[in-house]
Amino acid sequence: MTISQIRRKNLSFIVSNYGTETEVGRQLKTSHLTQQHISALLNKRYMRGDEARIIETKLGIPNGWMDQLGWVNAGWPLIERVRLLDANAKSLINEVVTFMHSRYPNPKSQPSS
């Protein structure tokens, strides 16, 4: 599965949780990602990294989660909790996620507990 396919699958999950592409577009307010853009991304248009980061930022999803197969789906309860945090706490979460991703880019290489 390509990175664009993973991002598309995660975006599809997000749309299903918000109900409609229009609602996701509303949540992405002030970005260039409109409902029409969301539709294009879901219908085979390549999703660039900057677009995935905008979606993460605007929806309060930790950095890099759009690129990971199953993270958005499995982590949705965590995402909902992160979205309630203030900007400083969200920044810390993103720093931790970015650090862990840089140390362990392949989830299977993470040490087990």
N, CA, C and O atoms as a MOPAC input file, in Angstrom:
PM7 MOZYME 1SCF
protein

 N      0.85800 1    -1.17600 1     0.00000 1
 C      0.00000 1     0.00000 1     0.00000 1
 C      0.90400 1     1.23900 1     0.00000 1
 O      1.84200 1     1.32500 1     0.79300 1
 N      0.62400 1     2.18300 1    -0.87900 1
 C      1.43400 1     3.39700 1    -0.95600 1
 C      1.03600 1     4.37300 1     0.14300 1
 O     -0.01900 1     4.23600 1     0.76200 1
 N      1.89900 1     5.36200 1     0.37800 1
 C      1.60300 1     6.36900 1     1.39100 1
 C      0.32500 1     7.13300 1     1.04300 1
 O     -0.46000 1     7.47000 1     1.92900 1
 N      0.12200 1     7.40200 1    -0.22700 1
 C     -1.09900 1     8.10400 1    -0.63800 1
 C     -2.33800 1     7.25300 1    -0.37500 1
 O     -3.37500 1     7.77700 1     0.03100 1
 N     -2.23700 1     5.95200 1    -0.60100 1
 C     -3.36800 1     5.05900 1    -0.32700 1
 C     -3.66400 1     4.99500 1     1.17100 1
 O     -4.82600 1     4.95300 1     1.57700 1
 N     -2.61400 1     4.98700 1     1.98700 1
 C     -2.79500 1     4.98700 1     3.44400 1
 C     -3.48200 1     6.27600 1     3.87600 1
 O     -4.42800 1     6.25400 1     4.66400 1
 N     -2.99500 1     7.40300 1     3.35200 1
 C     -3.60900 1     8.69000 1     3.69400 1
 C     -5.06700 1     8.72900 1     3.25400 1
 O     -5.92400 1     9.23000 1     3.98200 1
 N     -5.35000 1     8.20300 1     2.07000 1
 C     -6.73200 1     8.19000 1     1.56100 1
 C     -7.61600 1     7.33500 1     2.46600 1
 O     -8.74100 1     7.72200 1     2.78300 1
 N     -7.11300 1     6.18700 1     2.87700 1
 C     -7.87600 1     5.30900 1     3.76300 1
 C     -8.16200 1     6.01300 1     5.09500 1
 O     -9.27200 1     5.92800 1     5.62100 1
 N     -7.15900 1     6.70400 1     5.63200 1
 C     -7.34800 1     7.43800 1     6.88000 1
 C     -8.32900 1     8.59400 1     6.69900 1
 O     -9.15400 1     8.85200 1     7.57500 1
 N     -8.24300 1     9.29200 1     5.56100 1
 C     -9.17900 1    10.37400 1     5.29200 1
 C    -10.60100 1     9.83600 1     5.17700 1
 O    -11.54500 1    10.46500 1     5.65500 1
 N    -10.75400 1     8.69000 1     4.55300 1
 C    -12.07500 1     8.06900 1     4.43800 1
 C    -12.64200 1     7.77200 1     5.82400 1
 O    -13.82700 1     7.99600 1     6.07200 1
 N    -11.80600 1     7.27400 1     6.72100 1
 C    -12.24500 1     7.00400 1     8.09200 1
 C    -12.67200 1     8.30700 1     8.77800 1
 O    -13.69200 1     8.34900 1     9.46600 1
 N    -11.88500 1     9.36100 1     8.58500 1
 C    -12.21000 1    10.65500 1     9.19100 1
 C    -13.55300 1    11.16000 1     8.67100 1
 O    -14.39600 1    11.60900 1     9.44600 1
 N    -13.74600 1    11.08300 1     7.35700 1
 C    -15.02200 1    11.53200 1     6.77300 1
 C    -16.17100 1    10.73200 1     7.36200 1
 O    -17.21500 1    11.30000 1     7.68300 1
 N    -16.00000 1     9.43100 1     7.51000 1
 C    -17.08400 1     8.61800 1     8.06700 1
 C    -17.40000 1     9.02500 1     9.50500 1
 O    -18.55100 1     8.93400 1     9.93100 1
 N    -16.39700 1     9.46900 1    10.25400 1
 C    -16.63700 1     9.90900 1    11.63000 1
 C    -17.29100 1    11.28100 1    11.70000 1
 O    -18.05600 1    11.55300 1    12.62500 1
 N    -17.00300 1    12.14200 1    10.74400 1
 C    -17.62700 1    13.46400 1    10.70700 1
 C    -18.97100 1    13.43600 1     9.99400 1
 O    -19.77100 1    14.36000 1    10.13900 1
 N    -19.22400 1    12.39000 1     9.23200 1
 C    -20.50800 1    12.24300 1     8.56600 1
 C    -20.49500 1    12.57500 1     7.08600 1
 O    -21.06800 1    11.83700 1     6.28400 1
 N    -19.85000 1    13.67300 1     6.70800 1
 C    -19.83000 1    14.07300 1     5.30000 1
 C    -18.51200 1    14.75500 1     4.94500 1
 O    -17.79800 1    15.24900 1     5.81800 1
 N    -18.20900 1    14.77300 1     3.66600 1
 C    -17.03700 1    15.50400 1     3.17800 1
 C    -17.20800 1    16.99300 1     3.45000 1
 O    -16.24000 1    17.69400 1     3.74400 1
 N    -18.43300 1    17.46700 1     3.35000 1
 C    -18.72200 1    18.88600 1     3.60100 1
 C    -18.36100 1    19.25700 1     5.02700 1
 O    -17.77200 1    20.31100 1     5.26700 1
 N    -18.71100 1    18.39600 1     5.97600 1
 C    -18.39900 1    18.67700 1     7.37800 1
 C    -16.89300 1    18.66200 1     7.61800 1
 O    -16.38500 1    19.49200 1     8.37200 1
 N    -16.17900 1    17.74500 1     6.99800 1
 C    -14.71200 1    17.73700 1     7.12600 1
 C    -14.16400 1    19.04000 1     6.55000 1
 O    -13.28000 1    19.65600 1     7.14600 1
 N    -14.68200 1    19.46600 1     5.39400 1
 C    -14.27000 1    20.73200 1     4.80600 1
 C    -14.50900 1    21.90700 1     5.74600 1
 O    -13.68200 1    22.81500 1     5.83400 1
 N    -15.63900 1    21.89000 1     6.44500 1
 C    -15.93400 1    22.95000 1     7.42400 1
 C    -14.92200 1    22.93000 1     8.56200 1
 O    -14.47600 1    23.98000 1     9.02400 1
 N    -14.56700 1    21.74400 1     9.00500 1
 C    -13.60300 1    21.62200 1    10.08900 1
 C    -12.20500 1    22.09400 1     9.67500 1
 O    -11.39900 1    22.50300 1    10.51100 1
 N    -11.94100 1    22.02800 1     8.38200 1
 C    -10.63900 1    22.46000 1     7.85900 1
 C    -10.65100 1    23.94800 1     7.49900 1
 O     -9.81700 1    24.41300 1     6.72200 1
 N    -11.58500 1    24.67200 1     8.06100 1
 C    -11.75100 1    26.10000 1     7.75300 1
 C    -10.39700 1    26.81900 1     7.71000 1
 O     -9.45600 1    26.44700 1     8.41000 1
 N    -10.32900 1    27.81100 1     6.90700 1
 C     -9.15900 1    28.65100 1     6.66700 1
 C     -8.02800 1    27.93400 1     5.93300 1
 O     -6.96300 1    28.51900 1     5.73600 1
 N     -8.23000 1    26.70800 1     5.53200 1
 C     -7.22400 1    26.04100 1     4.70600 1
 C     -7.75900 1    25.97300 1     3.28000 1
 O     -8.93100 1    26.26000 1     3.03400 1
 N     -6.90600 1    25.59500 1     2.36000 1
 C     -7.33900 1    25.48000 1     0.95900 1
 C     -8.04700 1    24.15200 1     0.69300 1
 O     -8.47400 1    23.89600 1    -0.43200 1
 N     -8.17500 1    23.30800 1     1.71300 1
 C     -8.80100 1    22.00000 1     1.52900 1
 C    -10.31400 1    22.11400 1     1.70500 1
 O    -10.82900 1    22.01500 1     2.81800 1
 N    -11.00100 1    22.31800 1     0.61600 1
 C    -12.45500 1    22.45100 1     0.61500 1
 C    -13.10900 1    21.07900 1     0.46700 1
 O    -12.43000 1    20.06300 1     0.32200 1
 N    -14.43100 1    21.07100 1     0.50500 1
 C    -15.16800 1    19.82300 1     0.30500 1
 C    -14.81900 1    19.22300 1    -1.05100 1
 O    -14.65700 1    18.00800 1    -1.16200 1
 N    -14.70000 1    20.04800 1    -2.07900 1
 C    -14.35200 1    19.54800 1    -3.41300 1
 C    -12.95400 1    18.93300 1    -3.41500 1
 O    -12.70900 1    17.92200 1    -4.07300 1
 N    -12.04500 1    19.55600 1    -2.67100 1
 C    -10.68600 1    19.03000 1    -2.56200 1
 C    -10.69600 1    17.68600 1    -1.83200 1
 O    -10.00900 1    16.74900 1    -2.23800 1
 N    -11.47300 1    17.59800 1    -0.76100 1
 C    -11.59900 1    16.34000 1    -0.00700 1
 C    -12.12700 1    15.24900 1    -0.93300 1
 O    -11.61900 1    14.12800 1    -0.91900 1
 N    -13.13600 1    15.56300 1    -1.73300 1
 C    -13.68400 1    14.58800 1    -2.68600 1
 C    -12.61600 1    14.10700 1    -3.65000 1
 O    -12.51200 1    12.91200 1    -3.92600 1
 N    -11.81900 1    15.04300 1    -4.16500 1
 C    -10.75500 1    14.67400 1    -5.10100 1
 C     -9.72200 1    13.77000 1    -4.43100 1
 O     -9.24000 1    12.81600 1    -5.04300 1
 N     -9.38100 1    14.06600 1    -3.17700 1
 C     -8.40800 1    13.24100 1    -2.45500 1
 C     -8.94400 1    11.83200 1    -2.22300 1
 O     -8.19600 1    10.85600 1    -2.27900 1
 N    -10.23600 1    11.73700 1    -1.96300 1
 C    -10.84800 1    10.42700 1    -1.73100 1
 C    -11.00900 1     9.63100 1    -3.02700 1
 O    -11.12200 1     8.40600 1    -2.99800 1
 N    -11.02000 1    10.32200 1    -4.14800 1
 C    -11.24400 1     9.67200 1    -5.43600 1
 C     -9.96900 1     9.57600 1    -6.25500 1
 O     -9.93300 1     9.95700 1    -7.42500 1
 N     -8.94500 1     9.07200 1    -5.63500 1
 C     -7.70000 1     8.69100 1    -6.30200 1
 C     -6.69400 1     9.81100 1    -6.56500 1
 O     -5.62200 1     9.53300 1    -7.10300 1
 N     -6.99000 1    11.06400 1    -6.21200 1
 C     -5.97900 1    12.09100 1    -6.38300 1
 C     -4.88000 1    11.84000 1    -5.35300 1
 O     -5.16700 1    11.47100 1    -4.21400 1
 N     -3.62700 1    12.03800 1    -5.74900 1
 C     -2.49700 1    11.85600 1    -4.83800 1
 C     -2.58700 1    12.86400 1    -3.69600 1
 O     -2.80400 1    14.05100 1    -3.93900 1
 N     -2.42500 1    12.41000 1    -2.46000 1
 C     -2.43400 1    13.30600 1    -1.31400 1
 C     -0.99700 1    13.59800 1    -0.90800 1
 O     -0.25400 1    12.70100 1    -0.50800 1
 N     -0.61900 1    14.86200 1    -1.01600 1
 C      0.73400 1    15.28600 1    -0.65800 1
 C      0.89900 1    15.32500 1     0.85800 1
 O     -0.07700 1    15.37200 1     1.60600 1
 N      2.14700 1    15.30400 1     1.28800 1
 C      2.45600 1    15.37300 1     2.71100 1
 C      1.95100 1    16.64500 1     3.36300 1
 O      1.45900 1    16.61100 1     4.49100 1
 N      2.07100 1    17.79300 1     2.65000 1
 C      1.60200 1    19.05000 1     3.24700 1
 C      0.09100 1    19.03100 1     3.44000 1
 O     -0.41900 1    19.62100 1     4.39200 1
 N     -0.62800 1    18.36000 1     2.54600 1
 C     -2.08000 1    18.24700 1     2.70000 1
 C     -2.41900 1    17.37800 1     3.91100 1
 O     -3.33000 1    17.70100 1     4.67300 1
 N     -1.69300 1    16.28800 1     4.08500 1
 C     -1.91800 1    15.42000 1     5.24700 1
 C     -1.63300 1    16.17200 1     6.54300 1
 O     -2.36900 1    16.02700 1     7.51900 1
 N     -0.55000 1    16.98800 1     6.55800 1
 C     -0.21300 1    17.75200 1     7.76400 1
 C     -1.28400 1    18.80500 1     8.06700 1
 O     -1.59800 1    19.05100 1     9.23200 1
 N     -1.85000 1    19.43200 1     7.01800 1
 C     -2.93100 1    20.41000 1     7.23300 1
 C     -4.12900 1    19.72300 1     7.87800 1
 O     -4.71400 1    20.24100 1     8.82900 1
 N     -4.48800 1    18.55700 1     7.35500 1
 C     -5.61800 1    17.81300 1     7.91700 1
 C     -5.34600 1    17.49300 1     9.37900 1
 O     -6.21100 1    17.69000 1    10.23100 1
 N     -4.15100 1    17.00100 1     9.67000 1
 C     -3.80100 1    16.67000 1    11.06000 1
 C     -3.89600 1    17.91000 1    11.95000 1
 O     -4.50400 1    17.86800 1    13.01900 1
 N     -3.29700 1    19.00300 1    11.50600 1
 C     -3.27400 1    20.22700 1    12.30600 1
 C     -4.67800 1    20.76000 1    12.54600 1
 O     -5.04700 1    21.05800 1    13.68200 1
 N     -5.45700 1    20.88100 1    11.48600 1
 C     -6.79300 1    21.47500 1    11.59800 1
 C     -7.75800 1    20.60400 1    12.39200 1
 O     -8.66400 1    21.11900 1    13.04700 1
 N     -7.56900 1    19.27000 1    12.33800 1
 C     -8.48000 1    18.37000 1    13.05400 1
 C     -7.94000 1    17.94900 1    14.41500 1
 O     -8.60000 1    17.20500 1    15.14000 1
 N     -6.74300 1    18.41800 1    14.76800 1
 C     -6.17400 1    18.08300 1    16.07300 1
 C     -5.63700 1    16.67700 1    16.15700 1
 O     -5.61800 1    16.07300 1    17.22900 1
 N     -5.19800 1    16.15200 1    15.02300 1
 C     -4.62100 1    14.80400 1    14.98300 1
 C     -3.10500 1    14.94200 1    15.12300 1
 O     -2.51200 1    15.77800 1    14.44100 1
 N     -2.45700 1    14.15000 1    15.98300 1
 C     -1.01000 1    14.26500 1    16.13100 1
 C     -0.25900 1    14.10900 1    14.80000 1
 O     -0.68700 1    13.38400 1    13.90200 1
 N      0.86100 1    14.80800 1    14.70900 1
 C      1.68100 1    14.80100 1    13.50100 1
 C      2.03200 1    13.39000 1    13.04700 1
 O      2.43200 1    12.54400 1    13.84700 1
 N      1.87400 1    13.15800 1    11.76000 1
 C      2.29600 1    11.89700 1    11.15900 1
 C      1.27200 1    10.78000 1    11.19700 1
 O      1.49700 1     9.72800 1    10.59700 1
 N      0.15300 1    10.97200 1    11.88200 1
 C     -0.81500 1     9.88700 1    12.00000 1
 C     -1.50800 1     9.57100 1    10.69300 1
 O     -1.93600 1     8.43600 1    10.48300 1
 N     -1.62800 1    10.54800 1     9.81100 1
 C     -2.26000 1    10.29000 1     8.51100 1
 C     -1.41800 1     9.33300 1     7.66500 1
 O     -1.93100 1     8.71700 1     6.73000 1
 N     -0.14200 1     9.20800 1     7.98500 1
 C      0.77300 1     8.38200 1     7.20100 1
 C      0.86000 1     6.94300 1     7.68900 1
 O      1.53300 1     6.12100 1     7.06700 1
 N      0.19900 1     6.63100 1     8.77300 1
 C      0.32200 1     5.31700 1     9.38900 1
 C     -0.96100 1     4.51200 1     9.21300 1
 O     -2.04700 1     4.96200 1     9.58000 1
 N     -0.82500 1     3.35100 1     8.66300 1
 C     -1.97300 1     2.47500 1     8.44300 1
 C     -2.57500 1     2.05700 1     9.78900 1
 O     -1.89900 1     1.46700 1    10.63100 1
 N     -3.84500 1     2.37400 1     9.96800 1
 C     -4.56200 1     1.95500 1    11.16700 1
 C     -4.43700 1     2.87000 1    12.36500 1
 O     -5.19400 1     2.71300 1    13.32200 1
 N     -3.50700 1     3.82700 1    12.35700 1
 C     -3.33000 1     4.69100 1    13.52800 1
 C     -4.53200 1     5.58200 1    13.75000 1
 O     -4.99000 1     5.72300 1    14.88300 1
 N     -5.05800 1     6.19200 1    12.68800 1
 C     -6.19600 1     7.09300 1    12.85500 1
 C     -7.39700 1     6.30200 1    13.35000 1
 O     -8.09500 1     6.73200 1    14.26900 1
 N     -7.63500 1     5.15300 1    12.74500 1
 C     -8.77500 1     4.32400 1    13.12300 1
 C     -8.64100 1     3.83900 1    14.56000 1
 O     -9.52600 1     4.08200 1    15.38200 1
 N     -7.54500 1     3.15900 1    14.86900 1
 C     -7.35600 1     2.58400 1    16.20200 1
 C     -7.19100 1     3.66800 1    17.26300 1
 O     -7.58800 1     3.48500 1    18.41400 1
 N     -6.60900 1     4.78500 1    16.87300 1
 C     -6.33200 1     5.84000 1    17.83600 1
 C     -7.39600 1     6.90800 1    17.94600 1
 O     -7.18200 1     7.91300 1    18.62400 1
 N     -8.55200 1     6.72300 1    17.29300 1
 C     -9.56900 1     7.77300 1    17.29500 1
 C     -9.98100 1     8.21100 1    18.69700 1
 O    -10.14400 1     9.41200 1    18.91600 1
 N    -10.15900 1     7.29700 1    19.66300 1
 C    -10.48000 1     7.76500 1    21.01800 1
 C     -9.38300 1     8.66700 1    21.59900 1
 O     -9.68500 1     9.61900 1    22.31900 1
 N     -8.12500 1     8.37500 1    21.29500 1
 C     -7.03500 1     9.24500 1    21.75000 1
 C     -7.08200 1    10.59400 1    21.03200 1
 O     -6.88200 1    11.64300 1    21.64300 1
 N     -7.34700 1    10.54900 1    19.73500 1
 C     -7.42600 1    11.78500 1    18.95700 1
 C     -8.51100 1    12.69400 1    19.53000 1
 O     -8.31200 1    13.90200 1    19.65700 1
 N     -9.65100 1    12.11400 1    19.87200 1
 C    -10.73000 1    12.92500 1    20.44300 1
 C    -10.29400 1    13.58300 1    21.75100 1
 O    -10.69600 1    14.70900 1    22.04500 1
 N     -9.48200 1    12.88900 1    22.52800 1
 C     -8.99000 1    13.47300 1    23.78000 1
 C     -7.94300 1    14.54800 1    23.51400 1
 O     -7.94000 1    15.58500 1    24.17800 1
 N     -7.05000 1    14.31100 1    22.54500 1
 C     -6.02700 1    15.29900 1    22.20200 1
 C     -6.67600 1    16.58900 1    21.71500 1
 O     -6.19100 1    17.68200 1    22.01200 1
 N     -7.77100 1    16.46500 1    20.96800 1
 C     -8.44900 1    17.63800 1    20.42800 1
 C     -8.97800 1    18.56100 1    21.53100 1
 O     -9.21300 1    19.74300 1    21.28000 1
 N     -9.16600 1    18.04500 1    22.72900 1
 C     -9.66500 1    18.84400 1    23.84700 1
 C     -8.55300 1    19.60500 1    24.57800 1
 O     -8.83600 1    20.46800 1    25.40900 1
 N     -7.30200 1    19.28900 1    24.27300 1
 C     -6.17400 1    19.90800 1    24.96900 1
 C     -5.91900 1    21.32600 1    24.48000 1
 O     -6.33000 1    21.70500 1    23.38300 1
 N     -5.22800 1    22.11000 1    25.32000 1
 C     -4.84600 1    23.45600 1    24.89100 1
 C     -3.65400 1    23.36800 1    23.93200 1
 O     -3.07600 1    22.29600 1    23.74900 1
 N     -3.30000 1    24.48200 1    23.33400 1
 C     -2.25600 1    24.51700 1    22.30100 1
 C     -0.90900 1    24.00400 1    22.80800 1
 O     -0.20200 1    23.31000 1    22.07700 1
 N     -0.54200 1    24.33700 1    24.05100 1
 C      0.74400 1    23.87500 1    24.59000 1
 C      0.77900 1    22.36600 1    24.75600 1
 O      1.78000 1    21.72500 1    24.43400 1
 N     -0.29200 1    21.80700 1    25.24900 1
 C     -0.35300 1    20.35600 1    25.43300 1
 C     -0.33800 1    19.63900 1    24.08500 1
 O      0.32300 1    18.61100 1    23.93700 1
 N     -1.07000 1    20.18300 1    23.09200 1
 C     -1.05700 1    19.59100 1    21.75000 1
 C      0.34500 1    19.64500 1    21.15600 1
 O      0.79200 1    18.70100 1    20.50400 1
 N      1.03000 1    20.75400 1    21.38800 1
 C      2.39800 1    20.89700 1    20.88200 1
 C      3.31100 1    19.83800 1    21.49200 1
 O      4.13100 1    19.24300 1    20.79200 1
 N      3.17000 1    19.60800 1    22.77500 1
 C      3.97500 1    18.57400 1    23.43200 1
 C      3.67400 1    17.19600 1    22.85500 1
 O      4.59600 1    16.42900 1    22.57800 1
 N      2.40600 1    16.87600 1    22.67300 1
 C      2.02500 1    15.58700 1    22.07700 1
 C      2.67300 1    15.44400 1    20.70400 1
 O      3.23400 1    14.39600 1    20.38600 1
 N      2.59600 1    16.49800 1    19.88800 1
 C      3.18900 1    16.44000 1    18.55400 1
 C      4.69800 1    16.26200 1    18.60100 1
 O      5.26200 1    15.53600 1    17.78200 1
 N      5.35800 1    16.91600 1    19.54900 1
 C      6.80900 1    16.75700 1    19.69000 1
 C      7.16000 1    15.32000 1    20.06200 1
 O      8.11100 1    14.75400 1    19.52400 1
 N      6.40200 1    14.73100 1    20.97300 1
 C      6.65300 1    13.34300 1    21.38100 1
 C      6.42300 1    12.39200 1    20.21200 1
 O      7.23800 1    11.50200 1    19.96800 1
 N      5.31400 1    12.57400 1    19.48500 1
 C      5.01100 1    11.71500 1    18.33900 1
 C      6.09600 1    11.84900 1    17.28300 1
 O      6.55300 1    10.84400 1    16.73700 1
 N      6.51800 1    13.08300 1    16.98400 1
 C      7.56300 1    13.31600 1    15.98900 1
 C      8.87200 1    12.66400 1    16.42500 1
 O      9.55600 1    12.04000 1    15.61400 1
 N      9.21800 1    12.80600 1    17.69300 1
 C     10.43800 1    12.18700 1    18.21400 1
 C     10.38000 1    10.66600 1    18.08500 1
 O     11.32800 1    10.04300 1    17.60600 1
 N      9.27000 1    10.07600 1    18.51100 1
 C      9.14400 1     8.62000 1    18.44500 1
 C      9.16700 1     8.13600 1    16.99500 1
 O      9.75900 1     7.10200 1    16.68500 1
 N      8.52200 1     8.88700 1    16.12300 1
 C      8.51200 1     8.48800 1    14.71700 1
 C      9.91800 1     8.57400 1    14.11800 1
 O     10.28700 1     7.74900 1    13.28400 1
 N     10.69400 1     9.56200 1    14.53800 1
 C     12.05800 1     9.68500 1    14.01600 1
 C     12.96300 1     8.57300 1    14.56300 1
 O     13.88600 1     8.12700 1    13.88100 1
 N     12.69800 1     8.13700 1    15.77300 1
 C     13.48800 1     7.06200 1    16.38100 1
 C     13.07600 1     5.68400 1    15.88500 1
 O     13.91100 1     4.79400 1    15.72500 1
 N     11.78900 1     5.52000 1    15.64500 1
 C     11.22400 1     4.23600 1    15.24800 1
 C     10.28500 1     4.42400 1    14.05600 1
 O      9.07000 1     4.29600 1    14.20400 1
 N     10.84100 1     4.73000 1    12.86300 1
 C      9.98800 1     4.98500 1    11.70800 1
 C      9.15200 1     3.78700 1    11.29800 1
 O      8.06700 1     3.96100 1    10.74100 1
 N      9.62100 1     2.58900 1    11.55400 1
 C      8.87600 1     1.38500 1    11.25700 1
 C      8.27800 1     0.88900 1    12.56900 1
 O      9.02600 1     0.45500 1    13.44500 1
 N      6.94300 1     0.93900 1    12.73800 1
 C      6.34200 1     0.53900 1    14.00700 1
 C      6.77500 1    -0.84800 1    14.48900 1
 O      6.81000 1    -1.09400 1    15.69400 1
 N      7.10100 1    -1.74800 1    13.57500 1
 C      7.51400 1    -3.08800 1    13.98900 1
 C      8.88900 1    -3.07200 1    14.64900 1
 O      9.26000 1    -4.03500 1    15.32000 1
 N      9.66200 1    -1.97700 1    14.46600 1
 C     10.98400 1    -1.91500 1    15.06300 1
 C     10.96300 1    -1.33200 1    16.46400 1
 O     12.00400 1    -1.26100 1    17.11800 1
 N      9.77900 1    -0.90700 1    16.94400 1
 C      9.68800 1    -0.35000 1    18.28000 1
 C      9.91400 1    -1.44100 1    19.30400 1
 O      9.46300 1    -2.57300 1    19.12500 1
 N     10.61700 1    -1.10200 1    20.38800 1
 C     10.84100 1    -2.12100 1    21.41200 1
 C      9.53400 1    -2.54300 1    22.06300 1
 O      8.64200 1    -1.72500 1    22.29000 1
 N      9.43900 1    -3.80900 1    22.35200 1
 C      8.23200 1    -4.28500 1    23.04000 1
 C      8.42500 1    -4.13100 1    24.54100 1
 O      9.54900 1    -4.11700 1    25.04400 1
 N      7.29600 1    -4.01600 1    25.24900 1
 C      7.40300 1    -3.84800 1    26.69200 1
 C      7.27800 1    -5.15200 1    27.41700 1
 O      7.34700 1    -5.18500 1    28.64500 1

